[in-house]
């Protein structure tokens, strides 16, 4: 069995994740294997900016300090399973929430949504107040389409 990434990737059916797992767990290489949890977490919090797991792995390899390579895979998987989950991330428990790019975007979207709701409520209140000031005939005319 090959003991390099290139050698493992040359084997049929072996991709980057599998090669990195074999290198880490079989040969003791210091690499961060990227699965769906690692890919999601790294892109969500801003460690990487990649569309694919392979690109995430490449960026992590370039950006991670040597001391984090050996156990980074395990840390990121556990973090993705326990805190930064796919459907309902527990941002209130997250130790890096203040650095998280995804959370900042979500907060901006929430603020924009709340502002739209306030605008709608203001419009409805104003419309109701103006409608109450009209007599019955004018109110009826406003409801009928023009021909």
mmCIF file of the C-alpha atoms, coordinates in Angstrom:
data_MODEL
# 
_entry.id   MODEL 
# 
loop_
_atom_site.group_PDB 
_atom_site.id 
_atom_site.type_symbol 
_atom_site.label_atom_id 
_atom_site.label_alt_id 
_atom_site.label_comp_id 
_atom_site.label_asym_id 
_atom_site.label_entity_id 
_atom_site.label_seq_id 
_atom_site.pdbx_PDB_ins_code 
_atom_site.Cartn_x 
_atom_site.Cartn_y 
_atom_site.Cartn_z 
_atom_site.occupancy 
_atom_site.B_iso_or_equiv 
_atom_site.pdbx_formal_charge 
_atom_site.auth_seq_id 
_atom_site.auth_comp_id 
_atom_site.auth_asym_id 
_atom_site.auth_atom_id 
_atom_site.pdbx_PDB_model_num 
ATOM 1   C CA . UNK A 1 1   ? 0.000   0.000  0.000   1.00 0.00 ? 1   UNK A CA 1 
ATOM 2   C CA . UNK A 1 2   ? 1.360   3.432  -0.898  1.00 0.00 ? 2   UNK A CA 1 
ATOM 3   C CA . UNK A 1 3   ? 2.234   5.693  2.028   1.00 0.00 ? 3   UNK A CA 1 
ATOM 4   C CA . UNK A 1 4   ? 1.944   9.063  0.250   1.00 0.00 ? 4   UNK A CA 1 
ATOM 5   C CA . UNK A 1 5   ? -1.146  11.043 -0.720  1.00 0.00 ? 5   UNK A CA 1 
ATOM 6   C CA . UNK A 1 6   ? -0.188  10.920 -4.376  1.00 0.00 ? 6   UNK A CA 1 
ATOM 7   C CA . UNK A 1 7   ? 0.309   7.153  -4.221  1.00 0.00 ? 7   UNK A CA 1 
ATOM 8   C CA . UNK A 1 8   ? -3.015  6.609  -2.465  1.00 0.00 ? 8   UNK A CA 1 
ATOM 9   C CA . UNK A 1 9   ? -4.855  8.914  -4.883  1.00 0.00 ? 9   UNK A CA 1 
ATOM 10  C CA . UNK A 1 10  ? -3.537  6.870  -7.807  1.00 0.00 ? 10  UNK A CA 1 
ATOM 11  C CA . UNK A 1 11  ? -5.505  3.873  -6.530  1.00 0.00 ? 11  UNK A CA 1 
ATOM 12  C CA . UNK A 1 12  ? -9.009  3.331  -7.963  1.00 0.00 ? 12  UNK A CA 1 
ATOM 13  C CA . UNK A 1 13  ? -11.804 4.655  -5.734  1.00 0.00 ? 13  UNK A CA 1 
ATOM 14  C CA . UNK A 1 14  ? -9.515  6.587  -3.388  1.00 0.00 ? 14  UNK A CA 1 
ATOM 15  C CA . UNK A 1 15  ? -10.196 10.318 -3.036  1.00 0.00 ? 15  UNK A CA 1 
ATOM 16  C CA . UNK A 1 16  ? -8.599  13.054 -0.987  1.00 0.00 ? 16  UNK A CA 1 
ATOM 17  C CA . UNK A 1 17  ? -10.574 12.363 2.202   1.00 0.00 ? 17  UNK A CA 1 
ATOM 18  C CA . UNK A 1 18  ? -9.868  8.636  2.175   1.00 0.00 ? 18  UNK A CA 1 
ATOM 19  C CA . UNK A 1 19  ? -6.192  9.224  1.363   1.00 0.00 ? 19  UNK A CA 1 
ATOM 20  C CA . UNK A 1 20  ? -5.842  11.697 4.231   1.00 0.00 ? 20  UNK A CA 1 
ATOM 21  C CA . UNK A 1 21  ? -7.600  9.356  6.678   1.00 0.00 ? 21  UNK A CA 1 
ATOM 22  C CA . UNK A 1 22  ? -5.281  6.479  5.718   1.00 0.00 ? 22  UNK A CA 1 
ATOM 23  C CA . UNK A 1 23  ? -2.250  8.745  5.972   1.00 0.00 ? 23  UNK A CA 1 
ATOM 24  C CA . UNK A 1 24  ? -3.317  10.015 9.397   1.00 0.00 ? 24  UNK A CA 1 
ATOM 25  C CA . UNK A 1 25  ? -4.523  6.832  11.057  1.00 0.00 ? 25  UNK A CA 1 
ATOM 26  C CA . UNK A 1 26  ? -2.298  4.258  9.357   1.00 0.00 ? 26  UNK A CA 1 
ATOM 27  C CA . UNK A 1 27  ? 0.942   6.138  8.782   1.00 0.00 ? 27  UNK A CA 1 
ATOM 28  C CA . UNK A 1 28  ? 0.687   8.797  11.518  1.00 0.00 ? 28  UNK A CA 1 
ATOM 29  C CA . UNK A 1 29  ? 0.928   11.705 9.082   1.00 0.00 ? 29  UNK A CA 1 
ATOM 30  C CA . UNK A 1 30  ? -0.098  15.123 10.330  1.00 0.00 ? 30  UNK A CA 1 
ATOM 31  C CA . UNK A 1 31  ? -3.013  15.953 7.994   1.00 0.00 ? 31  UNK A CA 1 
ATOM 32  C CA . UNK A 1 32  ? -6.561  17.177 8.488   1.00 0.00 ? 32  UNK A CA 1 
ATOM 33  C CA . UNK A 1 33  ? -8.950  14.870 6.661   1.00 0.00 ? 33  UNK A CA 1 
ATOM 34  C CA . UNK A 1 34  ? -11.998 16.831 5.499   1.00 0.00 ? 34  UNK A CA 1 
ATOM 35  C CA . UNK A 1 35  ? -15.420 15.215 5.756   1.00 0.00 ? 35  UNK A CA 1 
ATOM 36  C CA . UNK A 1 36  ? -18.804 16.927 5.588   1.00 0.00 ? 36  UNK A CA 1 
ATOM 37  C CA . UNK A 1 37  ? -18.578 18.219 9.187   1.00 0.00 ? 37  UNK A CA 1 
ATOM 38  C CA . UNK A 1 38  ? -15.090 19.662 8.745   1.00 0.00 ? 38  UNK A CA 1 
ATOM 39  C CA . UNK A 1 39  ? -16.032 21.218 5.393   1.00 0.00 ? 39  UNK A CA 1 
ATOM 40  C CA . UNK A 1 40  ? -19.174 22.843 6.835   1.00 0.00 ? 40  UNK A CA 1 
ATOM 41  C CA . UNK A 1 41  ? -17.526 24.137 10.018  1.00 0.00 ? 41  UNK A CA 1 
ATOM 42  C CA . UNK A 1 42  ? -14.425 25.543 8.324   1.00 0.00 ? 42  UNK A CA 1 
ATOM 43  C CA . UNK A 1 43  ? -16.409 27.405 5.690   1.00 0.00 ? 43  UNK A CA 1 
ATOM 44  C CA . UNK A 1 44  ? -19.060 28.554 8.133   1.00 0.00 ? 44  UNK A CA 1 
ATOM 45  C CA . UNK A 1 45  ? -16.704 30.117 10.664  1.00 0.00 ? 45  UNK A CA 1 
ATOM 46  C CA . UNK A 1 46  ? -14.310 31.458 8.035   1.00 0.00 ? 46  UNK A CA 1 
ATOM 47  C CA . UNK A 1 47  ? -11.261 29.211 8.356   1.00 0.00 ? 47  UNK A CA 1 
ATOM 48  C CA . UNK A 1 48  ? -11.675 28.449 4.657   1.00 0.00 ? 48  UNK A CA 1 
ATOM 49  C CA . UNK A 1 49  ? -13.667 29.734 1.721   1.00 0.00 ? 49  UNK A CA 1 
ATOM 50  C CA . UNK A 1 50  ? -14.178 26.726 -0.526  1.00 0.00 ? 50  UNK A CA 1 
ATOM 51  C CA . UNK A 1 51  ? -16.971 25.124 -2.532  1.00 0.00 ? 51  UNK A CA 1 
ATOM 52  C CA . UNK A 1 52  ? -15.650 21.552 -2.237  1.00 0.00 ? 52  UNK A CA 1 
ATOM 53  C CA . UNK A 1 53  ? -14.175 19.375 0.495   1.00 0.00 ? 53  UNK A CA 1 
ATOM 54  C CA . UNK A 1 54  ? -10.978 18.982 -1.547  1.00 0.00 ? 54  UNK A CA 1 
ATOM 55  C CA . UNK A 1 55  ? -10.522 22.767 -1.739  1.00 0.00 ? 55  UNK A CA 1 
ATOM 56  C CA . UNK A 1 56  ? -11.257 23.036 1.987   1.00 0.00 ? 56  UNK A CA 1 
ATOM 57  C CA . UNK A 1 57  ? -8.557  20.405 2.656   1.00 0.00 ? 57  UNK A CA 1 
ATOM 58  C CA . UNK A 1 58  ? -6.098  22.290 0.452   1.00 0.00 ? 58  UNK A CA 1 
ATOM 59  C CA . UNK A 1 59  ? -6.791  25.603 2.217   1.00 0.00 ? 59  UNK A CA 1 
ATOM 60  C CA . UNK A 1 60  ? -6.532  24.000 5.672   1.00 0.00 ? 60  UNK A CA 1 
ATOM 61  C CA . UNK A 1 61  ? -3.212  22.451 4.711   1.00 0.00 ? 61  UNK A CA 1 
ATOM 62  C CA . UNK A 1 62  ? -1.915  25.885 3.667   1.00 0.00 ? 62  UNK A CA 1 
ATOM 63  C CA . UNK A 1 63  ? -3.328  27.807 6.654   1.00 0.00 ? 63  UNK A CA 1 
ATOM 64  C CA . UNK A 1 64  ? -3.173  25.485 9.663   1.00 0.00 ? 64  UNK A CA 1 
ATOM 65  C CA . UNK A 1 65  ? -0.272  25.637 12.105  1.00 0.00 ? 65  UNK A CA 1 
ATOM 66  C CA . UNK A 1 66  ? 1.748   22.440 12.364  1.00 0.00 ? 66  UNK A CA 1 
ATOM 67  C CA . UNK A 1 67  ? 0.592   21.798 15.945  1.00 0.00 ? 67  UNK A CA 1 
ATOM 68  C CA . UNK A 1 68  ? -3.067  21.610 14.807  1.00 0.00 ? 68  UNK A CA 1 
ATOM 69  C CA . UNK A 1 69  ? -2.612  19.138 11.955  1.00 0.00 ? 69  UNK A CA 1 
ATOM 70  C CA . UNK A 1 70  ? -2.455  15.942 13.998  1.00 0.00 ? 70  UNK A CA 1 
ATOM 71  C CA . UNK A 1 71  ? -5.719  16.384 15.930  1.00 0.00 ? 71  UNK A CA 1 
ATOM 72  C CA . UNK A 1 72  ? -7.473  19.079 13.879  1.00 0.00 ? 72  UNK A CA 1 
ATOM 73  C CA . UNK A 1 73  ? -9.613  16.521 12.071  1.00 0.00 ? 73  UNK A CA 1 
ATOM 74  C CA . UNK A 1 74  ? -10.987 15.137 15.348  1.00 0.00 ? 74  UNK A CA 1 
ATOM 75  C CA . UNK A 1 75  ? -11.532 18.601 16.905  1.00 0.00 ? 75  UNK A CA 1 
ATOM 76  C CA . UNK A 1 76  ? -13.399 19.931 13.897  1.00 0.00 ? 76  UNK A CA 1 
ATOM 77  C CA . UNK A 1 77  ? -15.594 16.833 13.527  1.00 0.00 ? 77  UNK A CA 1 
ATOM 78  C CA . UNK A 1 78  ? -16.601 16.947 17.194  1.00 0.00 ? 78  UNK A CA 1 
ATOM 79  C CA . UNK A 1 79  ? -17.239 20.671 17.000  1.00 0.00 ? 79  UNK A CA 1 
ATOM 80  C CA . UNK A 1 80  ? -19.405 20.134 13.892  1.00 0.00 ? 80  UNK A CA 1 
ATOM 81  C CA . UNK A 1 81  ? -21.398 17.359 15.526  1.00 0.00 ? 81  UNK A CA 1 
ATOM 82  C CA . UNK A 1 82  ? -21.922 19.033 18.908  1.00 0.00 ? 82  UNK A CA 1 
ATOM 83  C CA . UNK A 1 83  ? -21.967 22.798 18.396  1.00 0.00 ? 83  UNK A CA 1 
ATOM 84  C CA . UNK A 1 84  ? -21.869 23.852 14.751  1.00 0.00 ? 84  UNK A CA 1 
ATOM 85  C CA . UNK A 1 85  ? -24.513 21.402 13.558  1.00 0.00 ? 85  UNK A CA 1 
ATOM 86  C CA . UNK A 1 86  ? -25.917 21.549 10.039  1.00 0.00 ? 86  UNK A CA 1 
ATOM 87  C CA . UNK A 1 87  ? -29.553 22.380 10.780  1.00 0.00 ? 87  UNK A CA 1 
ATOM 88  C CA . UNK A 1 88  ? -29.604 24.117 14.145  1.00 0.00 ? 88  UNK A CA 1 
ATOM 89  C CA . UNK A 1 89  ? -26.176 25.360 15.152  1.00 0.00 ? 89  UNK A CA 1 
ATOM 90  C CA . UNK A 1 90  ? -25.826 26.143 18.841  1.00 0.00 ? 90  UNK A CA 1 
ATOM 91  C CA . UNK A 1 91  ? -24.332 29.594 18.359  1.00 0.00 ? 91  UNK A CA 1 
ATOM 92  C CA . UNK A 1 92  ? -25.094 30.563 21.955  1.00 0.00 ? 92  UNK A CA 1 
ATOM 93  C CA . UNK A 1 93  ? -22.682 27.814 23.107  1.00 0.00 ? 93  UNK A CA 1 
ATOM 94  C CA . UNK A 1 94  ? -20.024 28.451 20.462  1.00 0.00 ? 94  UNK A CA 1 
ATOM 95  C CA . UNK A 1 95  ? -16.608 29.518 21.756  1.00 0.00 ? 95  UNK A CA 1 
ATOM 96  C CA . UNK A 1 96  ? -15.807 31.252 18.433  1.00 0.00 ? 96  UNK A CA 1 
ATOM 97  C CA . UNK A 1 97  ? -19.183 32.917 17.819  1.00 0.00 ? 97  UNK A CA 1 
ATOM 98  C CA . UNK A 1 98  ? -17.588 36.373 17.922  1.00 0.00 ? 98  UNK A CA 1 
ATOM 99  C CA . UNK A 1 99  ? -15.352 35.347 14.984  1.00 0.00 ? 99  UNK A CA 1 
ATOM 100 C CA . UNK A 1 100 ? -17.951 33.391 13.011  1.00 0.00 ? 100 UNK A CA 1 
ATOM 101 C CA . UNK A 1 101 ? -18.710 34.810 9.571   1.00 0.00 ? 101 UNK A CA 1 
ATOM 102 C CA . UNK A 1 102 ? -21.894 32.748 9.171   1.00 0.00 ? 102 UNK A CA 1 
ATOM 103 C CA . UNK A 1 103 ? -23.345 34.066 12.427  1.00 0.00 ? 103 UNK A CA 1 
ATOM 104 C CA . UNK A 1 104 ? -22.620 37.659 11.404  1.00 0.00 ? 104 UNK A CA 1 
ATOM 105 C CA . UNK A 1 105 ? -24.499 37.131 8.124   1.00 0.00 ? 105 UNK A CA 1 
ATOM 106 C CA . UNK A 1 106 ? -27.421 35.521 9.971   1.00 0.00 ? 106 UNK A CA 1 
ATOM 107 C CA . UNK A 1 107 ? -27.609 38.426 12.405  1.00 0.00 ? 107 UNK A CA 1 
ATOM 108 C CA . UNK A 1 108 ? -27.651 40.949 9.533   1.00 0.00 ? 108 UNK A CA 1 
ATOM 109 C CA . UNK A 1 109 ? -30.406 38.991 7.801   1.00 0.00 ? 109 UNK A CA 1 
ATOM 110 C CA . UNK A 1 110 ? -32.402 38.869 11.041  1.00 0.00 ? 110 UNK A CA 1 
ATOM 111 C CA . UNK A 1 111 ? -32.017 42.640 11.464  1.00 0.00 ? 111 UNK A CA 1 
ATOM 112 C CA . UNK A 1 112 ? -33.128 43.276 7.869   1.00 0.00 ? 112 UNK A CA 1 
ATOM 113 C CA . UNK A 1 113 ? -36.111 40.960 8.336   1.00 0.00 ? 113 UNK A CA 1 
ATOM 114 C CA . UNK A 1 114 ? -37.120 42.747 11.541  1.00 0.00 ? 114 UNK A CA 1 
ATOM 115 C CA . UNK A 1 115 ? -36.798 46.130 9.810   1.00 0.00 ? 115 UNK A CA 1 
ATOM 116 C CA . UNK A 1 116 ? -39.093 44.926 6.995   1.00 0.00 ? 116 UNK A CA 1 
ATOM 117 C CA . UNK A 1 117 ? -41.613 43.712 9.574   1.00 0.00 ? 117 UNK A CA 1 
ATOM 118 C CA . UNK A 1 118 ? -41.528 47.077 11.328  1.00 0.00 ? 118 UNK A CA 1 
ATOM 119 C CA . UNK A 1 119 ? -42.080 48.868 7.999   1.00 0.00 ? 119 UNK A CA 1 
ATOM 120 C CA . UNK A 1 120 ? -45.062 46.638 7.195   1.00 0.00 ? 120 UNK A CA 1 
ATOM 121 C CA . UNK A 1 121 ? -46.573 47.194 10.654  1.00 0.00 ? 121 UNK A CA 1 
ATOM 122 C CA . UNK A 1 122 ? -46.092 50.962 10.275  1.00 0.00 ? 122 UNK A CA 1 
ATOM 123 C CA . UNK A 1 123 ? -47.730 50.924 6.826   1.00 0.00 ? 123 UNK A CA 1 
ATOM 124 C CA . UNK A 1 124 ? -50.662 48.840 8.084   1.00 0.00 ? 124 UNK A CA 1 
ATOM 125 C CA . UNK A 1 125 ? -51.199 51.135 11.063  1.00 0.00 ? 125 UNK A CA 1 
ATOM 126 C CA . UNK A 1 126 ? -51.061 54.238 8.854   1.00 0.00 ? 126 UNK A CA 1 
ATOM 127 C CA . UNK A 1 127 ? -53.399 52.659 6.311   1.00 0.00 ? 127 UNK A CA 1 
ATOM 128 C CA . UNK A 1 128 ? -55.866 51.685 9.070   1.00 0.00 ? 128 UNK A CA 1 
ATOM 129 C CA . UNK A 1 129 ? -55.793 55.204 10.519  1.00 0.00 ? 129 UNK A CA 1 
ATOM 130 C CA . UNK A 1 130 ? -56.373 56.830 7.110   1.00 0.00 ? 130 UNK A CA 1 
ATOM 131 C CA . UNK A 1 131 ? -59.144 54.358 6.311   1.00 0.00 ? 131 UNK A CA 1 
ATOM 132 C CA . UNK A 1 132 ? -60.929 55.159 9.559   1.00 0.00 ? 132 UNK A CA 1 
ATOM 133 C CA . UNK A 1 133 ? -61.046 58.843 8.577   1.00 0.00 ? 133 UNK A CA 1 
ATOM 134 C CA . UNK A 1 134 ? -62.873 58.202 5.283   1.00 0.00 ? 134 UNK A CA 1 
ATOM 135 C CA . UNK A 1 135 ? -66.664 58.102 5.135   1.00 0.00 ? 135 UNK A CA 1 
ATOM 136 C CA . UNK A 1 136 ? -68.399 54.966 3.887   1.00 0.00 ? 136 UNK A CA 1 
ATOM 137 C CA . UNK A 1 137 ? -68.777 56.109 0.233   1.00 0.00 ? 137 UNK A CA 1 
ATOM 138 C CA . UNK A 1 138 ? -65.124 57.032 -0.233  1.00 0.00 ? 138 UNK A CA 1 
ATOM 139 C CA . UNK A 1 139 ? -63.983 53.831 1.482   1.00 0.00 ? 139 UNK A CA 1 
ATOM 140 C CA . UNK A 1 140 ? -66.192 51.846 -0.915  1.00 0.00 ? 140 UNK A CA 1 
ATOM 141 C CA . UNK A 1 141 ? -64.759 53.700 -3.942  1.00 0.00 ? 141 UNK A CA 1 
ATOM 142 C CA . UNK A 1 142 ? -61.182 52.897 -2.853  1.00 0.00 ? 142 UNK A CA 1 
ATOM 143 C CA . UNK A 1 143 ? -61.976 49.193 -2.822  1.00 0.00 ? 143 UNK A CA 1 
ATOM 144 C CA . UNK A 1 144 ? -63.393 49.072 -6.376  1.00 0.00 ? 144 UNK A CA 1 
ATOM 145 C CA . UNK A 1 145 ? -61.061 48.795 -9.363  1.00 0.00 ? 145 UNK A CA 1 
ATOM 146 C CA . UNK A 1 146 ? -61.219 51.507 -12.012 1.00 0.00 ? 146 UNK A CA 1 
ATOM 147 C CA . UNK A 1 147 ? -62.597 50.610 -15.431 1.00 0.00 ? 147 UNK A CA 1 
# 
